[in-house]
Amino acid sequence: MDVLGVLLARQGEYEQARPWLERAAQAGNTPAVGHLGILLVGQGEEEQGRSLLKRAAEAGHSDAMAMLGMVLARQGEKEQGRLWLSAAEAGNSGIMTKLAAALIARGEHGQEPPWLERAVEAGDSDAMSLFGALLASQGEYERARPWLERAAEAGDSDAMAVLGVVRCAGQSG
């Protein structure tokens, strides 16, 4: 049930995803509780989402920890938010990449989000792809190229596409 809900949510079918996530959460599936919390926060139901995220985060769900940290920080509870973000990122480059992607999507980042840099240093190919794309979007094609190449070599199709654009831009510039 959780997997179906997540797949539907990734396709933007939030209304269809919600009942599947609710059923899985009611059955005690901790990842479903976290995913439902993330979905609700994304739909503007922050209080209910926050409650579910807290429950999943306390059970050890790292995505829920990260999202709860961001929600708390946005709601002014910066210290609590920092604690959850620290727990989420402890050695988990995937979470660091997701946090950076969320900040980039909202425009709430510096030129190079620190979580992204740490995930890149940890060798996360998704982070390399995102970092390369961020650099390319800023016109820093030469800095972007090695990160995109490494991510593309790891099989990241997004990196392959951006790398093609970077190579074309490099030839015309």
C-alpha positions in Angstrom: 0.0 0.0 0.0 2.8 2.4 0.9 4.6 1.7 -2.3 1.5 2.4 -4.4 0.9 5.6 -2.5 4.4 6.8 -3.0 4.3 6.0 -6.7 1.1 7.9 -7.2 2.4 10.8 -5.2 5.6 10.9 -7.4 3.3 11.1 -10.5 1.5 14.1 -9.0 -1.6 12.0 -8.2 -1.9 13.2 -4.6 -5.6 12.7 -4.1 -5.2 9.0 -5.3 -2.1 8.5 -3.2 -3.5 9.7 0.1 -6.0 6.8 0.8 -3.3 4.3 0.1 -0.9 6.0 2.4 -3.6 6.4 5.1 -4.4 2.7 4.9 -0.8 1.7 5.2 -0.2 4.2 8.0 -3.2 2.9 9.9 -1.8 -0.7 9.5 1.3 0.5 11.4 3.7 1.0 8.4 6.2 3.6 9.7 7.4 4.6 6.2 3.8 5.2 5.2 3.3 7.4 8.3 6.3 9.5 7.2 5.2 9.6 3.5 1.7 10.6 4.5 3.1 13.3 6.7 5.3 14.6 3.8 2.3 14.5 1.5 0.1 16.5 3.9 2.8 19.1 4.5 3.1 19.4 0.7 -0.7 20.0 0.5 -0.6 22.7 3.1 -1.9 20.6 6.0 1.1 21.3 8.1 -0.2 20.6 11.6 -1.6 17.1 10.7 1.5 16.4 8.6 3.8 17.6 11.3 2.2 15.2 13.8 2.6 12.3 11.5 6.2 13.3 10.6 7.0 13.5 14.4 5.6 10.0 14.9 7.6 8.5 12.0 10.8 10.5 12.9 10.7 9.2 16.4 10.4 5.7 15.0 13.6 6.3 13.0 12.3 7.2 9.5 15.1 9.5 8.1 13.0 11.2 5.4 10.5 12.1 8.1 13.3 13.4 10.3 14.5 15.7 7.5 11.0 17.0 6.6 10.1 17.5 10.2 13.3 19.5 10.7 12.4 21.7 7.8 8.8 22.2 8.9 9.9 23.1 12.4 12.5 25.5 11.2 10.0 27.2 8.9 7.5 27.5 11.7 10.1 29.3 13.8 11.2 26.4 16.0 14.7 26.6 14.6 16.5 24.8 17.4 14.2 21.8 17.3 14.3 21.8 13.5 18.1 21.8 13.6 18.1 18.8 15.9 15.9 16.8 13.6 17.9 17.8 10.5 21.1 16.8 12.3 19.7 13.4 13.1 18.5 13.0 9.5 21.8 13.9 7.9 24.1 11.9 10.2 26.0 9.9 7.6 23.1 9.8 5.2 24.1 11.4 1.9 20.7 10.6 0.4 18.9 12.7 3.0 21.5 15.5 2.6 20.7 15.5 -1.2 17.0 15.6 -0.6 17.3 18.5 1.9 19.4 20.4 -0.6 17.0 19.6 -3.5 14.1 20.9 -1.3 15.9 24.1 -0.5 16.9 24.7 -4.1 13.3 24.1 -5.2 12.1 26.7 -2.8 15.0 29.1 -3.6 16.1 28.9 0.0 19.8 28.3 -0.6 23.1 30.0 -1.1 25.0 29.3 -4.2 26.1 25.9 -3.0 23.9 24.4 -0.2 26.2 22.9 2.5 24.2 19.6 2.6 24.7 19.2 -1.1 28.4 19.8 -0.9 28.7 17.2 1.9 26.7 14.6 -0.1 28.9 15.2 -3.1 32.0 14.7 -1.0 30.4 11.4 0.3 30.2 10.2 -3.3 26.4 10.3 -3.7 25.7 10.3 -7.5 22.3 12.0 -7.1 24.1 14.8 -5.3 26.7 15.0 -8.0 24.0 15.3 -10.6 22.1 18.0 -8.6 25.3 19.9 -7.9 26.4 19.8 -11.5 22.9 20.9 -12.6 23.0 23.8 -10.1 26.4 24.9 -11.3 25.3 24.6 -14.9 22.2 26.7 -14.2 24.6 29.4 -12.9 26.6 29.3 -16.1 29.6 27.5 -14.4 29.9 24.8 -17.1 33.5 23.9 -16.5 32.9 23.3 -12.7 29.7 21.4 -13.5 31.2 19.0 -16.1 33.3 16.7 -13.8 30.4 16.2 -11.4 27.9 15.5 -14.2 30.4 13.1 -15.8 30.8 11.2 -12.6 27.0 11.0 -12.0 26.5 10.0 -15.6 29.1 7.2 -15.3 27.1 6.0 -12.3 24.0 5.7 -14.6 22.2 8.9 -13.7 20.1 9.8 -16.7 19.3 13.3 -15.5 23.1 14.0 -15.3 23.5 12.6 -18.8 20.9 15.0 -20.1 22.4 18.0 -18.4 25.9 17.0 -19.4 24.8 17.1 -23.0 23.5 20.6 -22.6 26.8 21.6 -20.8 28.9 20.2 -23.6 26.9 22.1 -26.2 27.1 25.3 -24.2 30.9 24.8 -23.7 31.4 24.5 -27.5 29.4 27.6 -28.3 30.9 29.7 -25.6 
